[in-house]
Amino acid sequence: MGVLKKRKFLKWILSSIILAFIINFTFPGLKTIVKAEESSSYKVEKMLKEIVSKYGEENIIFEDGIYLSIGETIDISKLNNYDGVSWKSENEDILKVDNNILTGFNEGTTFIVGNKESKYFIKEVFVSSQNSNVRALSSSISGLKSQYVVYIDPGHGGYDPGASGNGIIEKNIVLDLGLRVKAKLEAKGIKVIMSRTSDVFVSLEDRSKGANYVNPDIFVSIHINSAGAVSASGIETFYKKDIDKPLANKLQNKLINYTGAVNRGVKWEDFHVVRETRMPASLVECGFLSNVNEANNMKNWSYQEKLVNSIVDGSVEYLVENISLGENGTLLGSRIYGEDRYETSYEIFQRGWSNADYAILAYGSSYPDALCATPLAVKYNAPIILVDNVSLSSQPNVINLLKSKGVKNVFIVGGSGIIPTGVENELRSMGISNKRLGGLDRYETSVAIAREVGVLNGEIAVVQGLDFADGLSMASIAAKRKMPILLTEKNNLPSVVSNFMKENSISKSFVVGGNGVVSDSIYNTLPNPERLGGLDRYETNTAVFNRFKNEINLSSIYIASGLDFPDALSVSALAGKNNNFVLLTNTYAAEPVVRDLIVNNRKSIGEIFVLGSDRLIANNVLYGLGIDFVR
């Protein structure tokens, strides 16, 4: 639980979020401000306006906001002099109040209202589901960055004025200071992201989420203090996490040395923005507006410059001492996705082919039949389009794609049980020739596709047929080397697959997956076998990459979920077409072997394309893999 500083006006320690924005680290001209959606900021401001309208602005005393976690309780009467004040929650689904005891129930933002003698005390409350955060990037990965990134957060804004006194309103002066800090940091070649660059209201939740989305090197929140005692003076800097304190020390030392103000010290506090951000973060209070002398100082341009230079120099000194810039360039991840797996496959088709004579239709809800389709797709320069188990007339986007791209021939992968025979008739009525490649089971289907691909170089890939990951790891490589992918059981090589091998001159067998996936008893029966495997799907994916690294075009790399097949399958055709590779990633944590692969090949990698939105593969997973920014 964190109590935000004591003053008459509510301190919302926040800023605007951009869950949809572009950060371009490499090219000029892209915006460096977080753009607010109709998210937490909008909703919180709306709630606040309704409360003010309900009780009357003249009757309201704005108090500092508070923060607690789900299940946490606090006694509101102990936070300030609230004797005789009766409190209630504006949203009991988020927060309950019982005899002045607050209990967090669900994540979200609400307000509590305290009543005493026709006066109403208003406090914002943010309830979080998380108790702690850690830095997403390891120091070794951070050290590979080619440019520092700083997140500057001017407090308050819009409907929330912050502190006021002696002719100064906090929200205005901290915005001016923030903009000047930004200009000076940028003049030093540092990338600066701001929570706001104008007078807008933002919420507690949006500030931390906006910063975490960007994942800067440091976060600095700028505020001005106020107190009931007009004699209160000085500058203080707050931190929460262990990684925050070195930055807080740098900033506080510079502020005191440059201004000569009273040193109130570096203090631990459970403020939202320093608790919920995942990078080193500090909140600076640059003096007291309630103190006449300090207020007059802050009206003076030269004193403001001292504050600005303190924050700039303290930030730069911290960055130089703690984060080593490399010469490996910045890795920018660009997302490719649609509303669902089907639309993602459409988007890949749109990006990768201006026109196409051939296309492959694969069932989007199950992988076995489609798993071997990538070499076929590359042979005919065809995209893989995911379809549902219904007529094409029920999938108008597929029809529109086929027509707009001039498709003349279609391969239907799988039996009529997954893609209806009526689809064949619909294609013919559109003037599109089609051929179905399927069998009684996945093994027969893999052979049917293999016959169409051919064994041009005497090589085959053998993968387990009861999972998709290893086959997808090999897909673009197999396509590039013009080898078919054949499916097998763990301990039994299906006769249809064995017969295909006997019918063709096989000189090399790449077995994808460890002994627990394709047993040694199978491996030893194959012509000239070579195993490419690891302890799990991510190690196997990495083993395939390392084996064929010298043949891979690293100008583009694709990252797809290793826990589901559709996106990796769809993009494998595009990756194979351009001799690129598809990396598989965990969706909730950065796998060390994948991270090491990216870090070790950082100099050679051009663009990274991420399949799926941040709901599928979270940004923090990508940051943990060594990607600097994701758009």
N, C-alpha and C positions, 0 to 999 in steps of 0.2 A: 504494500500500500504506500502511495506517495502523496504527501500533502503539497500542493503547489503554493507558492509564496503567499504571505498574508497581505492583502490589500483590498481596497473597496471594490475595485473592478476585477471581474473574472479574468484570470490568466488562462487562456486556452493554449497550451503548449502544442501548437499544431501548424499544419500547412496543407496545401492542396496536393492531391494525389494525381497520378496519371497512370491509370492501369492501361491506358492506350496512349502511347507517345512514341516519338522517335528520338533516340539519342544517337547521334552519329559522331563517333569518336575520330573518324578518319577524314571526313569530308566537311568543308565549311558550309555554312548556310543553314544548318539544321538547328532547330530551336533547343535551347538549354533551360527551359522552364517546365516544371511539372504542370500539366494541364488538368484541371479538375473535371471529373465527370459528375453526373448527378449521383454522387455516392454519399459517403458519410458526412462530408462537409455541408452539402446541400441539406441533408436531412436534419443535421444537428442545428443548423441555423434556423430552419423552419420550426423546429421544436422550441427553440429559444424565443422566437418571435411570438409564438402562440402563448407561451408562458407570460411574456411581458404584457401581451394584450389582455390576458386573463386577470392579472393582478395589478396592472397599471404601473407604468415605468416610474412614476413618482414615488411608488411604495416599495420599490425593489432595491435591495443592496446586493450588488454582484460580489460574490466571494470566489476564492480560488477553487479550481477544480480538484478532484481527488481521483485516485486510481487504485483499483484492487483487482485481484484475480478471482476466478470462479471458485466458490467455496470459502473465500476469505471473509472475515468479519472485522469490522472496526467500530469503535464507539465514537460517533460523531461529536458527542459532547466534550470529548477530550481534545479535540483538534483546535479549539479556539474558545473564546468566552461565549458559549452558547447556553448559558443558564436560562432556563425558562423557555427555550426555543423548542417547538414541536415540529418534527421533520416528517415528511412523507415522500415517497418515490413517485415519479411521473410515469414509470413503467415497471410494474412489479414482475414482469416476465424476465427482465434483466437484473433488477435490483430490488430487494425487499428491505423495508425499514420497520423495525419493531422495537419500541422504547429507545429510540435513537441508536440502535445497533443496526449497522448496514451489513447485508450479506449479498455477495455476488452470486447470481444464479446462471446467467447466460451471457455470452460475449455480446457486447454492444455498448452504445452510448445512451445515457439518459440524464435526467436532472433530478436533484432532490430539492425540495422547497421547505424552508423552515419559517414558521410563523411566530411572531411575538409582537404584541401591541400594534397590530395593523401594519407591521413591516414584514417584508418577505425576503429571506436570504436565499439566493439562488446559487447552487453549485452544480457544475457539470461533473458527471461520474462516468468513467470508462471502465468497463469490466472486461478483463482479458482472459482468454483460455490458456495463455502461456505464462510460465513463471520466470523464464530466463531465455536469453538469446546468446548466441555465440557468433563469432566472425565466420562468414561463409567460406572465405578463402584462406588457405594456408599461407604462411609467410613466403614459402618458396614460389607459390603461384603468383602471389602479389608482386614478387620481385621481377616477374617477367613483363609487367606492364610497361608501356612506352610513354605514358603520360599520367600525371597525377590527376585525380578527380576529387573535387571537394563539393560537399552539399552544404549550402548556406541557407539558413532558415530564419528569416525575420519573423518574430513572434506576432501573434494576433492578426488583426486585419478585418476589414469589412464591418460587420455588425458588432464585433468585439474590439473595443478601443484599447484594451489593456489598461495599464496604469495611466493616471493623468495627474497633473499638478503643476502649479506655477507656470501655466501657459503652454505646457507641452503635453502632447498625447503620444503614448508609447508606440502605438501601431505605426505612426507616421515616421518617427525618428529612427526606429529600428529598420524600417524598410529602406530609408535613405542610407543608413550605414551599410546595410546588406548589399545594396546596389554598388556602393563605392568599393566594398571589399571584393565583390565580383570583378569589377573592372581592373583592380590592381592585381588580383590573382591571374586573370586572363592575360594581362600584360607580361606576366612571368611564364606564360606557356602552360598554365594549369587549366584544366577543364573544370568549369563551375556549373553546377546545377542549383537552381533556386526553387524553394518551395512556393514562393510567390514573388512577382515583380510588380504587383499593383495592389490596390486596396481591396482585397477579397477576404471573405471569411473562410476558415478551414476548421476541421475537427481534430481532436486528439488522435483518433485512429488513423486519419489520412496522413498525418505527418510521418509517423513511423513507417507506414506501409509504402509511402512514396519514396522514402530514403532506401528502404530495403529493396524495393524494386530496381532502383538504380545501382545499388551496391557501390557507393563511393569509397574512397580511401578513408575519409573522415567526415564527420557531421558536426557542424557548429550552429547552435541556436542562439540568436541574439535577442536579449531582453533588457528592459530598464526596470529598476526596482521602485518600490513605494512602501511607505510605512506610516503607521499612525503617529509615531514619534518623529517630529520634523528634524530632530537632531541626528537621526540615523543617516549614516553616510558610508561610502566606500564601494569597492568592487569585489565581487565574489564569483567563483566559477564552480559549477556542480558536475559531478560524475556519478555513475552507478556501477558499471561493470569494471572488472579489473583492467580491461584493455582501454578504458576511458581515461584513467588517471594520468598517464604520461602526457596525453594531449591537454588535459585540464591544467596540469602544471605549467606547460609551455605557455598557454594562453594567459593564465593568471600572472605569471612572471612578467610577460611583456606588457600587459595592461597596467600593472603597478609601476614598472620601470618607466614607461612612456608617459603616464599621466600624473604620477605622484599622488594618486588617490590613496585613501585608507585601504589597507590590505585586509579584507575580511576572510581571505584564505580560500583554499580549495576544499570543497565539502562534498561528502557522500550524501546523496539524496535519491529517493526512489521516484524521481520524475519520469513521466511517461516516455519522453523522447530519448532519454539516455538509457532507459531500461529496455525499451522495445526495439531499438535500432540494433542492427547486427554488426555494425562497424564501430571503431572508436568514436565516441560522441561526447560532446560537452555543451553545457548551457551556461552562457556568460550573462551576468547581471552587471551592466555597465555603469551603475550608479543609482542614486535615488532622486526621482523627480520631486518627491516630497520635501527634499532638502533644497532650500533656496539657492545656496551657493553651487551645489552640484547641478541644479536645473539651469542656472545661468551659464555654467561651463558647457553644458550640452547644447545650449543655443549658439555657442561660438564655433565657427567653422574650423578654426585651428585645433580646438580641443576635440572636435569630432574626428579630425584627421588623425589625432593621436590614438583614438579608439580604433579607427579603421586600420591604421598601420600596425597596431598591436595584434589584432586578429590575423592580419595578413602574415606578419612576420612569425608569429607563434605557430600558425598553421604550416608555413613553409619549412620552418626549422624542424617541426615534428616529422613532416613528410620526408625530408632529406635524411634524417637520422634513422628513420624506421622503415622506409620503403625504398628499395633500390630499383631504379628503372633499368630495364633491359633494352636490348636493341632488336628484339624479336618482333616488334610491331604489335598491333592491337588485334585481338580476335573478336570479330563482330558476328553474332549469331542472328540470322534472319528466320523468322518463323514462316512456315507454309502450312496452312490448315484451312479447313472449312467447318461448317456446322457439325459435321459428323464424318465418319470414315469414308463415306461415299463421296461427299463433296470435297474432301481432301484429295481423293484420287482424281476428281475432275480438275481441281486446281493444279495438280502436278501435270496433267495432260495439257492444260492451257499454257503453263510455263515452259514445258519442254518441247512442244511440237507446234509449229505454225500450221502444219498440215501433216496428214498421215494417211498412207494408203492402207495400212493394216492397223488393227486394234485387237486387244485381247480382253474378253469379258470373263471376269473371275467372281466367284461367289464371295460376298463381303462378310459373311457371318461365320465362316469356317475356313480354315487354312489348308487342309491336306491336298485338295485337288490343285489349288493354285500355287502351292509351294515351289513347284518345279518350273513355273512359267517364265521366269526371268530370261534364261538363255533363249527361249523361243521369242520373247519380246524383242530382244536385242538383235536376233537374226533378221527379223522383219522390220526393225526400226518402229516398233509398235508400243504404244502406251498400254499399261494395265489399268482397266477401268473396273472398279468394284460395282457389282450389281446385286440387287436383292432377288429373292426367290418369287418374283412376280413378273407380270408381263412388262414389256418395254413401254407400253402406253401408260403404265402406272409410274414410269420413271422418265418423265419428259426431259429432264436435264441430260440424260444419256442420249436420247434421240437427238437433241439439239447439238450436243458435242459431236456425235458421229457425222451429222450433216455439215456442221460448220467447218470441220477439219477435213472434209472430203474423203472420209473413210470408204474404201471400196471392198475391203475384205476383213472378216472378223473370225478369230478363233474363239470358240466357246470352250472354256476349260472346265471339265467336270461332267458328270452324267446328268440326265434329265431330272433326276431327283432333287438337284439343287438349283439348276437353271432350267426352267420349263422348256419343252420342245416348241411351245408357241413362240418363243423368242426367235427361233430359227425362221419361222414363217414371217414374223414381223420384219426381220432383217431383209429377207428376200423381197418383201413388198416395198422396202425402201431402196431396192436396187443394190443391196449389199450382199455379196457372196459370203457364205459362212461355212465353217467346218468345226465339228465338235470333236474334242479330244478328251475321251473319258473311258472309264472301265468300271468293272464291278466293285472295285475298291481303290484306295489311294495308290496302291502299288501298281495296279494295272494302268491307272491314269498317268503315273510318272513314266511308265514305259511308253505309253501312247505319245506323250509329249517328247520323250527322248527320241523316238523314231522320227518325229517331225524335225527335231533339232539336228539329229545326225551325230556321228562320232567322227568329226573331221580330223582331229589331231590325236586320236587314240586315247584321249583322257576322259575320265568320268569322275563325278563327285558322288559320294555315297553318304547319305544322311539318315538319321532316325526319322521314321514316318509318324511317330506319335507326339512330336513336338515341333514347333516351327522355328525356334531361334537359330539352331545350327544351320538349317537350310537357308535362312535369310542371310546369315553371316557369309555364306559362300556364294550367294546368288549373283552379285555383280561380277565377282571374279570368274565364276563359271561361265557367265555370259561373255565376258571379254575373251576368255580362252576357248570359246566355242565348244564347251563340254556340256553334256546333259547332266541333270541332277536326278539321281535315282534314290528311291526310298527303300528302307529296309526296316525290319524289326530288330530289336536289340540282339536277340540270340538266334534268329532264324532269317536267312536270306530267302525271300519269297521266290518261288520257282519262276514266276514271270520275269523277275529281275535277273535271276541267274541265267535264264534262257537268252535274254537280250544280250547279256555279256558274251555268251558263247557264240551268238550270231555275229558279233562285231569284233573287230581286232582291237582289243583293249591293251594298251601299253602302260597305263598309269592310272592308279585309283587313289583319289584323295578322300580319305575318310574323315568326316568332320564330326568332332565330338570325342570325349574321352571314352575309356573302357566301360564306364557305367552307362553310356548311351548306345554305343555300337561295340559289342563285345569283341575280345580278341579272337574268339572262335570264328566270327564273321570276318574280321580283319585279315586273318591268316589265309583265308580262301580267295582273297581278291588278288587280281594281277598287279604286281609291283605296288603294294600299298604304301601310303604315307599318311600318318595320322596328324590331324590338326585339331588339338583339343586342349582343354583346361579343366579346372575344377568346377567351373560353372559356365553359363552361356556367355558371360562377359569376357572371361579368360579365353574361351574358344573364339569369340569374335576378334579379340586382340591377336590371337595366334594366327588366324587367317590373314589379318592385316599384315603382320610382321613377315609372314611367309612370302607374300606377294607385293610387299611394299614398293620394290623397285619398278613394278609394273603399273602402279596406281597413279592416276592423275590427281594430285593433291590440290589442284586449283579450287576444287569444291569437295567438301565432305558433308555427308548427311548424317544427322543424328535422329534416331527413332527409338521409341519405347521397346525395351527388350521383354516387356511383360505382355504384349499383345502384338498381333501380326499385321493388321491392315495397313498401317502407314508405311512400315518397312517394306512390305510387299509392293505397294503402289510405287514407291520411290525407287525401288531396286531397278526398275526398267530404265528410269532416267539416269540413275547412277551407272548402270551397265552401259548405256548408250555413250556416255562421256568418259567411261573408264574411271569413274569415281568409286567411292566406298561408302557403305552404310554402317555407321557405328551404332551399336545397341547400348542403351543406357537404362539404368534403373530410374524409376520415375519419382522416387522419394528421397534418394540419397546419391551422392556422387561416388561411383565405383572407382576405387583407387587405380585399377588397371586401365580403365578408360581415361581417367585423368592423366596418368603417366603417358599414355599414348599421345594424347593431345599436346601435353607439355613438351615431350621429347621431339615432336614433329612440328612444333609451333612455327619455326622459321619457314617451313615449306608449305604450310596450310594457307590457302587463300581465303575463300569464303566458307562459312559454316551455315548450313541450312538445317533448321530444327523442325521436325515433323510434329505438328500438334501445338495447341495453345498451352498457356501456362497452367491450365487446369489439368493437362495431361503430364507435361514435363515442367515442373516448377522452375522459375528463373534461378532460384538459389541452387538447384541441382546443377544447372548449367554454369553458374559462377564457380561452383565447386570443381567443375571440370576444367577450369582455366579460361573460360570464355569471359571476356571483359564486359561486353554489353550485349543485350538481346533486344531485338526490335520486332 
